[in-house]
Amino acid sequence: MKKKDLLDKVINEDARNILEILPNDLTITTTITSPPYFDMKDYGSENQIGYGQSYENYLDDIQKVFNGVYNRTCEAGTLWVIIDTFKRNNQVVTLPFDLSDKLKQIGWLLQDIIIWKKDKTVPWSTNGFMQRKFEYILFFSKTPSYKSNKDSVRVYDTNHLKRWWVKYPERYNPRGKALDEIWEFPIPTQGSWGNKYIKHFCPLPESMVATMIQISSDEGDIVFDPFAGTGTVLSQSAYMKRRYIGLELNPSYVKMFETYLEKTIKDKSLEYDLYKQNNNQIKFEKNILDLRALKYARVLISKIEKESNISDFKILVTKRGDSNIENKLIKVEYNFIGTIDQKIVENILNEITIKPPLSKFGIDPVFKFSNQLELETNKFFGYTKTNTHSYEKNKEIDTKHIRVISEICIDLNENDYL
Ligand SMILES: C[S@@+](CC[C@H](N)C(=O)[O-])C[C@H]1O[C@@H](n2cnc3c(N)ncnc32)[C@H](O)[C@@H]1O
């Protein structure tokens, strides 16, 4: 088939024929799929992979499909496989590992094993004594250097961060916390399809699929699913402005997918656009850098007081933009205000700024010294030497108690977080 006839469609074809179906000039960026879990479920079509097959034949067919996927994937491309173990003859069959061995033989490089923690899975076919709570997500790449928009899926929603980020901003990446290997996404229990549909097909959670698409592709890239089922991967790709191609053996699922997409595309695409506009990641980054800039001054004060008997000074903090120095994120000016011995302070600064903790703040500091400074007091916020995350509300900035002054306004209470 021609590339243009395949794009943005689910084709009712056998995934084993992938190399005949997808032409040479078609390059997939990422494949996200959950293949049949051996013979655990009958998907109602003749010739289906899994149901009615021996385990060996099943694994060989799966290998054939992923070999085709490998051949049609770009060099920087990736593959996500959602799969689970099951029990046979009173013992666990390690399908995720058997499958991953087959994929490694093709050339796929296993990059990560992720645990998808969900409320429930298909129960053991024979008695197990523990509740089943997770499935595996295997993440492969075609080459060692693969597309990965890791920064865009960092956790920066402060409701999901522990309160430490308020007091220890230097320990948090300004773009947010990296995803960990355990992903918590409940399986869909309601939706436009109704519970009966959900129960039968166990579709993947849309937000989990969205995370994978976001990590592994950009708008306009091709996302593929050789075992499309209800088409969650493909509809989500459409909402996120990716091109998509799916294969599915059962024609009634293809029809269901098309109806579902038609019903949802408008609202879900709008949701995606809104998500992109309200990019709170930028706000989080600013917050972390502001907190770091102010805390840096507080640490300077306590170190200088410890190393000398100088204590009658304040520091005026002014952000001066990005830094060009490697590993430094922002340039910040620290103006020491007071009658202090500049030489002594400079010597201390030379020593302490190249060592942790200060060297870890990502700050490229510029130091200045002023005996006195006339400040338009209503433009500035004052902080104490023990707290630079909430400004002092009822004190003038020239009171002794205030040691750090800045136009940066921060008013956070760590108890508001977890
Ligand atoms: C686990 S389900 C996929 C579920 C899907 N990820 C979702 O969110 O709904 C596996 C699907 O593979 C399909 N299938 C089985 N053998 C196939 C083959 N040889 N070619 C294409 N599709 C096949 C089944 O009909 C079934 O819909």
The ligand as an ORCA input file, in Angstrom:
! r2SCAN-3c Opt
* xyz 0 1
  C      -4.230     -6.826     23.968
  S      -5.192     -6.386     22.600
  C      -4.759     -4.718     22.287
  C      -5.471     -3.748     23.177
  C      -5.205     -2.277     22.831
  N      -3.876     -1.871     23.233
  C      -6.223     -1.374     23.439
  O      -5.892     -0.359     24.111
  O      -7.389     -1.654     23.239
  C      -4.476     -7.265     21.254
  C      -5.154     -7.053     19.899
  O      -4.377     -7.725     18.884
  C      -5.258     -8.172     17.883
  N      -4.577     -9.211     17.058
  C      -4.331    -10.508     17.348
  N      -3.629    -11.099     16.357
  C      -3.406    -10.152     15.426
  C      -2.716    -10.163     14.174
  N      -2.154    -11.262     13.698
  N      -2.690     -8.998     13.481
  C      -3.283     -7.863     13.951
  N      -3.959     -7.818     15.105
  C      -4.016     -8.937     15.847
  C      -6.459     -8.666     18.646
  O      -7.613     -8.721     17.843
  C      -6.543     -7.637     19.772
  O      -7.442     -6.616     19.444
*
